[in-house]
Amino acid sequence: MVDAAARIVRNAARILGAVSLVFIPASLLAASPAGPVQWVTAWMTALQAIPESPSPSPLYHAPLVAGRTVREIVVPTLDGSSIALHVSNRFSGLPLTIRALRIAPAQASARLAGPGSAVTFAGEASVTLGPGAEATSDPVAFAVKARTPYAVSVAVGDAQKVAAWHRVANETIYISTVGDHSTETGNESFTGRSTHLLWVTGLDVQRTHQGAIVALGDSITDGMGARFGSDGSWPSQLAALLAQQPGLAPGILNAGISGNRLLSDSACYGERLIARFARDIEPLHGVGSVIVLIGINDINFAAVPARRPLDCDAPHRVVDEAMLEEGLGTLIEQAHRRGLRIYLATLTPADLPTAREALRVQLNRWIRSNTQSDGFVDFDAALSDPAAPSRLRAQFDSGDRIHPNNEGYAALAKAALASALVNAN
C-alpha cells in the first residue's frame, strides 16, 4: 500500500514538475485495491432547457427530429464488458417516444463498424417517457473500450420535438431522413447535422470498480475553445493522462455546461449549479469525487448589457465574495452528504476589469485556504501569465482571452492529475 502511494506521488511530481498546483490531504495518499465487478458510469452529459423565445437566434433553434433517427457519438472513459444507457426527458412538457435504440462502434462521419447491439427497456425495443421522466436501459452484453468512440442511434416518434439538449457538444451529431435508420451502418440516410447532444445522458459499464470522478462547471469544463471534434476538454485530457497510469483508471465524467453559474439560473445556460448538482449526480454510478470549477460567470454577467428578445445573461445579478463562498459551501455540504470528496478549482484568468478581477483573486484566495472542501486544484496557477496574472498565457489562449485552447486544457488536466490519482479507488 505504501509503495502504491509513493508511485502515485512520484507520477504526479514527474508530470506536474516542480510547481505544486494541488493541495492533497495526507489521509488520501493511500491507494486501495480494486473492488468487485459492478456498474460504473463511464460517460455522461448534463442537459439544459432550450430557451423559449418568439424569435431565437440560430444558436437556439432546436433541430427537427420528428420521425427521424439521431446518431450521437459518445466516448467512454472506462472499459467494460456490458453497458447500460441512461435516457432523459428532463425539462420537457411532452412525452419522449424512443422507437429503437442501438449502440455500435463509430467510424468516420455517421458510419458504423457494424450494426452493433439493440438496447431495450424492460425487454421492449421501444419506450415512452413522460414529461420530466428518466430511465436506464436493460444491461446489454456489449464490450466497450475506453477512449474509443461509439455511436448511439436513437429513432424517435413521428411527432417528437426537442425541449432540452446539451448545447455545446463540440462535435457533430447526425440526423437522418424520416424513418428508423438505427441499424444502418452507412451514412447515406444521415443528411442532417447538429452540434447538440439529445436525450442520452449516461453510459454505464460493468467492470472492476475503481471509481469515477465528476467534473462540474461552466464552459471551461465543457471544453469551449478546444478544437472542434478533438475531444480536447480538460476532463477528456485528464482521462487520457490517467489511462497511462498502471492500475489506475477512474472514469472522468464531464458535467460542464457552457455559461453555467453557481447562484443564478439562465434561460440559455442551464440551472444554477447549486440546484442541478443533485440531479446530475444522482443517476451516476461509482462516483467517489467531484472537481468543481464555477463562479466566473456569476462575477461577469452582472456587467453584460441586456439583450432583446432573448437575454441569456439574465438575471444580471451582482455578487460578492460572501455570496460565492456561501454557494460553494452549499456544494461542499451536498457532496459530503452523499459521501463524496469535493475539490474546488480556482477561477482561471479572464482579463477582467479591476473590480471584477479583485473579486476573482479574493475568491481564489478563499478556495486555496478553506478547510471545508477536501482540497483544491489550482487552475489559476496553471494558466495565468506570470508577467500579467490577470491574463491567460498567450500559448494557452483560444483567442477570446477567456477560454483555453487544447494546450491550455492540457495544462488544466495536468493540474488536476494529482487529485484524480489519489482519488482513483
C-alpha positions in Angstrom: 0.0 0.0 0.0 2.8 2.4 0.8 4.6 1.5 -2.4 1.4 2.3 -4.4 1.0 5.7 -2.6 4.7 6.5 -3.3 4.2 5.6 -7.0 1.2 8.0 -7.2 3.2 10.8 -5.7 6.2 10.2 -8.0 4.0 10.0 -11.1 2.2 13.3 -10.2 5.5 15.0 -9.5 7.0 13.8 -12.7 4.1 15.2 -14.8 3.5 18.4 -12.8 7.1 19.3 -12.4 8.5 21.4 -9.5 5.4 23.6 -9.1 2.8 22.4 -6.6 -0.6 23.1 -8.1 -2.7 20.8 -5.9 -3.2 20.5 -2.1 -3.8 16.9 -1.2 -4.6 15.8 2.3 -2.2 13.2 3.6 -5.0 10.9 4.5 -5.8 10.4 0.8 -2.3 9.3 -0.2 -3.0 5.6 0.1 -4.4 3.6 -2.9 -7.0 0.9 -2.1 -7.3 -2.4 -4.0 -9.9 -2.7 -6.8 -13.3 -3.9 -5.6 -15.8 -6.4 -7.1 -17.3 -6.2 -10.6 -20.1 -3.6 -10.6 -21.7 -0.8 -12.6 -19.7 2.4 -13.1 -20.7 5.4 -15.2 -18.1 5.8 -18.0 -19.6 8.8 -19.9 -22.3 11.4 -19.1 -23.5 14.8 -20.2 -25.6 17.4 -18.5 -28.9 18.6 -20.0 -30.2 22.2 -20.2 -33.6 23.5 -21.3 -33.9 25.1 -24.7 -34.9 28.7 -24.2 -38.3 29.8 -25.2 -38.3 32.8 -27.5 -40.5 34.1 -30.2 -37.5 34.7 -32.5 -34.5 32.8 -31.2 -31.1 33.3 -32.9 -29.8 30.3 -34.9 -27.8 29.2 -31.9 -31.0 28.3 -30.1 -33.0 26.6 -32.9 -34.0 23.1 -31.9 -33.2 20.5 -34.6 -36.0 18.9 -36.5 -36.1 15.3 -35.3 -39.8 14.1 -35.8 -39.9 10.5 -37.0 -36.1 10.5 -37.6 -33.0 8.8 -36.2 -30.4 10.8 -34.3 -26.9 9.3 -34.2 -24.7 10.7 -31.3 -21.1 10.0 -30.7 -20.0 9.1 -27.1 -16.5 8.4 -25.8 -16.5 6.3 -22.6 -13.5 6.8 -20.3 -13.6 3.2 -18.9 -13.5 -0.2 -20.4 -16.5 -2.5 -19.7 -17.9 -5.9 -20.6 -21.5 -4.8 -20.6 -23.3 -1.5 -20.9 -26.5 0.3 -20.0 -27.7 3.6 -21.3 -29.4 6.4 -19.4 -32.0 8.5 -21.3 -33.7 11.6 -20.1 -36.8 13.7 -20.9 -35.9 16.3 -18.3 -37.1 19.9 -18.9 -39.8 18.7 -21.4 -43.5 19.1 -21.1 -44.2 16.4 -23.7 -43.6 12.7 -23.8 -40.4 11.3 -25.3 -41.0 8.2 -27.5 -38.0 6.1 -28.4 -38.8 3.6 -31.1 -35.4 2.0 -31.2 -32.0 2.5 -29.5 -28.7 0.9 -30.6 -25.0 1.2 -29.8 -22.2 0.4 -32.2 -18.5 1.2 -32.8 -18.3 4.5 -34.6 -16.3 5.2 -37.8 -15.9 8.5 -39.7 -18.9 10.7 -40.1 -22.1 8.7 -39.3 -20.7 5.4 -40.4 -20.6 2.4 -38.1 -18.1 -0.5 -37.9 -21.1 -2.9 -37.7 -24.8 -3.0 -36.7 -23.9 -3.1 -33.0 -26.4 -4.1 -30.4 -30.0 -3.2 -29.6 -30.7 -1.6 -26.3 -34.0 -2.4 -24.6 -36.1 -1.2 -21.7 -37.8 -3.9 -19.6 -37.3 -6.2 -22.5 -39.0 -3.9 -25.0 -37.3 -2.2 -28.0 -39.4 1.0 -27.6 -40.1 3.1 -24.5 -42.1 6.3 -23.9 -41.0 8.6 -21.1 -43.5 11.1 -19.6 -42.6 14.8 -19.2 -39.5 15.1 -17.0 -39.0 11.3 -16.7 -35.7 9.4 -17.0 -34.9 5.7 -17.4 -31.9 3.4 -17.5 -31.9 0.6 -20.1 -31.6 -3.1 -19.6 -28.0 -4.3 -19.4 -26.5 -5.2 -22.8 -23.6 -7.6 -23.3 -21.6 -5.2 -25.4 -17.9 -4.6 -24.6 -16.5 -1.1 -24.9 -13.0 0.2 -24.7 -12.0 3.5 -23.0 -11.2 6.5 -25.2 -12.9 4.8 -28.2 -15.9 6.5 -29.9 -19.3 4.7 -30.1 -22.4 5.7 -32.0 -25.7 5.7 -30.2 -28.6 5.7 -32.6 -32.0 6.9 -31.3 -35.1 6.5 -33.5 -37.9 8.7 -32.2 -41.6 9.0 -32.6 -43.4 10.7 -35.5 -44.3 13.8 -33.5 -41.2 14.1 -31.4 -39.8 17.6 -30.6 -36.7 18.6 -28.7 -37.1 20.6 -25.5 -33.7 20.0 -23.9 -30.2 19.4 -25.0 -26.5 19.7 -24.1 -26.0 22.7 -26.3 -22.2 22.7 -26.8 -21.3 19.2 -27.8 -18.2 20.4 -29.7 -18.7 17.6 -32.1 -21.1 16.7 -34.9 -24.4 14.9 -34.3 -26.1 13.2 -37.3 -29.8 13.3 -38.0 -31.4 11.0 -40.6 -34.2 11.5 -43.1 -37.6 10.3 -41.9 -37.6 6.7 -40.7 -35.9 4.2 -38.3 -32.3 4.1 -39.6 -30.7 2.8 -36.4 -29.4 -0.4 -37.9 -27.9 1.2 -41.0 -24.1 1.2 -41.0 -23.6 3.7 -43.7 -24.2 7.5 -43.6 -26.3 8.0 -46.7 -29.6 8.5 -44.7 -27.9 10.8 -42.2 -28.2 14.1 -44.1 -28.8 16.4 -41.2 -26.2 17.8 -38.8 -26.3 19.3 -35.3 -23.9 20.1 -32.5 -26.2 19.3 -29.6 -26.5 16.2 -27.5 -30.1 14.9 -27.1 -31.8 12.5 -24.6 -28.9 10.1 -24.0 -27.2 11.4 -20.8 -25.2 8.5 -19.5 -23.4 5.3 -20.4 -22.7 2.8 -17.6 -20.2 -0.1 -17.9 -19.8 -3.3 -15.9 -16.2 -3.6 -14.7 -14.0 -4.0 -11.6 -14.8 -0.9 -9.8 -12.0 1.7 -9.4 -14.1 4.8 -9.0 -15.3 7.7 -11.1 -14.7 11.5 -10.8 -17.2 14.1 -12.0 -16.0 17.5 -13.3 -18.7 20.1 -12.7 -18.6 23.6 -14.0 -19.1 26.1 -16.9 -17.7 26.4 -20.4 -14.1 25.8 -19.3 -15.1 22.4 -18.1 -17.4 21.9 -21.1 -14.4 22.5 -23.3 -15.4 25.6 -25.2 -12.3 26.9 -27.1 -11.0 23.4 -27.8 -10.6 22.4 -31.5 -13.9 21.2 -32.8 -14.2 17.4 -32.7 -10.9 17.0 -30.9 -12.3 15.8 -27.5 -9.9 18.3 -26.1 -11.6 19.4 -22.8 -9.6 19.1 -19.7 -11.7 16.2 -18.3 -11.1 14.3 -21.6 -7.4 15.1 -21.5 -7.3 14.1 -17.8 -8.8 10.7 -18.7 -6.1 10.3 -21.3 -3.4 11.0 -18.7 -4.9 8.6 -16.2 -5.0 5.9 -18.8 -1.2 6.0 -18.8 -1.1 5.2 -15.1 -0.9 1.4 -14.4 -3.8 0.1 -12.4 -5.5 3.4 -12.0 -8.2 4.2 -14.5 -11.2 6.1 -12.9 -14.0 7.3 -15.2 -13.8 11.0 -15.8 -17.3 12.4 -16.3 -17.9 15.9 -17.8 -20.9 17.7 -16.3 -19.9 21.1 -17.5 -22.5 23.5 -19.1 -21.2 26.5 -21.1 -22.4 29.7 -19.5 -23.4 28.0 -16.2 -23.4 29.9 -13.0 -23.2 28.9 -9.3 -26.0 31.0 -8.0 -28.3 32.0 -10.9 -30.4 30.1 -13.4 -30.3 31.1 -17.1 -32.8 30.6 -19.9 -29.9 29.6 -22.1 -27.2 28.3 -19.8 -29.0 25.9 -17.5 -29.9 25.7 -13.9 -27.6 27.2 -11.3 -25.1 24.6 -10.1 -26.3 24.5 -6.5 -29.7 23.4 -7.9 -28.6 21.0 -10.6 -25.8 19.3 -8.6 -28.0 16.6 -7.1 -30.0 15.9 -10.3 -26.8 15.5 -12.3 -25.0 13.4 -9.7 -27.8 11.0 -8.5 -28.1 8.9 -11.7 -24.4 8.2 -11.8 -22.7 5.0 -10.5 -19.4 4.6 -8.8 -18.6 8.3 -8.2 -16.2 9.0 -5.4 -15.1 12.6 -6.1 -16.1 15.8 -7.8 -14.0 18.7 -9.1 -15.8 22.0 -9.3 -14.9 25.0 -11.3 -17.6 27.6 -11.2 -18.1 31.3 -10.5 -16.6 33.4 -13.3 -19.9 33.9 -15.0 -21.5 34.9 -11.7 -18.9 37.6 -11.5 -19.1 38.7 -15.1 -22.8 38.5 -16.1 -23.8 41.4 -13.9 -22.0 43.8 -16.2 -23.1 42.3 -19.5 -25.7 44.6 -21.3 -29.2 43.2 -21.5 -30.2 41.8 -24.9 -33.5 41.5 -26.7 -35.5 39.5 -27.4 -33.6 36.8 -25.6 -31.3 37.8 -22.7 -29.3 34.7 -22.0 -27.3 36.5 -19.3 -30.3 37.5 -17.2 -30.5 37.9 -14.3 -27.7 40.4 -14.2 -27.2 39.8 -10.5 -24.3 41.5 -8.7 -22.4 39.0 -6.4 -19.8 39.5 -3.8 -17.2 37.2 -2.2 -19.5 36.2 0.7 -22.3 35.1 -1.7 -19.9 33.0 -3.8 -18.3 31.4 -0.7 -21.7 30.5 0.7 -22.7 29.0 -2.6 -19.5 26.9 -2.8 -20.1 25.9 0.8 -23.5 24.6 -0.2 -21.9 22.4 -2.9 -19.4 21.1 -0.3 -22.3 20.2 2.0 -24.2 18.5 -0.8 -21.2 16.5 -1.8 -20.3 15.4 1.8 -23.9 14.5 2.5 -23.6 11.9 -0.4 -20.2 10.6 0.8 -18.3 12.3 -2.0 -15.0 14.1 -1.8 -15.1 17.6 -3.4 -12.2 19.6 -4.8 -12.6 23.2 -5.7 -10.8 24.7 -8.6 -9.5 28.2 -8.6 -11.0 30.5 -11.3 -8.9 31.0 -14.3 -7.7 34.3 -15.7 -10.3 36.2 -17.8 -8.7 39.6 -18.4 -11.4 41.2 -16.2 -11.8 44.9 -15.2 -10.2 45.9 -11.9 -13.2 45.4 -9.6 -14.2 42.0 -11.0 -10.6 40.9 -11.1 -10.2 41.7 -7.4 -13.3 39.6 -6.7 -11.8 36.7 -8.7 -8.5 37.0 -6.7 -10.3 37.1 -3.4 -12.4 34.0 -4.2 -9.3 32.1 -5.3 -7.6 33.0 -2.1 -10.5 31.5 -0.2 -10.6 28.4 -2.3 -6.9 27.8 -1.6 -7.3 28.3 2.2 -10.7 27.0 3.1 -10.9 23.9 5.3 -14.4 22.7 4.3 -13.5 21.1 1.0 -11.2 18.1 0.5 -8.6 20.1 -1.3 -8.2 22.4 -4.3 -6.9 22.3 -7.9 -5.0 25.5 -8.8 -6.2 26.1 -12.4 -5.4 29.8 -12.0 -1.7 29.0 -11.4 -1.8 26.5 -14.4 -2.9 29.1 -16.9 -2.0 32.6 -15.7 0.7 34.7 -17.3 3.4 35.2 -14.7 4.0 38.7 -16.1 0.3 39.6 -16.0 -1.6 37.2 -13.7 -5.0 38.5 -14.7 -4.5 37.1 -18.2 -4.1 33.7 -19.8 -0.6 32.8 -21.0 -0.6 33.6 -24.8 0.2 30.0 -25.7 -3.0 28.8 -23.9 -5.5 31.4 -25.3 -8.1 30.1 -27.8 -8.4 33.7 -29.0 -11.1 35.3 -26.7 -8.8 35.8 -23.6 -11.1 33.6 -21.5 -11.3 30.1 -22.9 -8.2 27.9 -23.2 -7.1 26.2 -26.4 -6.3 22.5 -26.4 -2.8 23.2 -25.0 -4.4 25.2 -22.2 -6.8 22.4 -21.4 -3.8 20.0 -21.3 -2.3 22.2 -18.6 -5.5 22.0 -16.6 -5.6 18.3 -17.0 -2.1 18.0 -15.6 -3.1 20.3 -12.7 -6.0 18.0 -11.9 -4.0 14.8 -12.2 -2.7 14.5 -8.7 -6.2 14.9 -7.2 -7.5 12.3 -9.7 -4.7 9.8 -8.9 -5.2 9.8 -5.1 -9.0 9.5 -5.5 -9.0 6.8 -8.2 -10.0 4.0 -5.9 
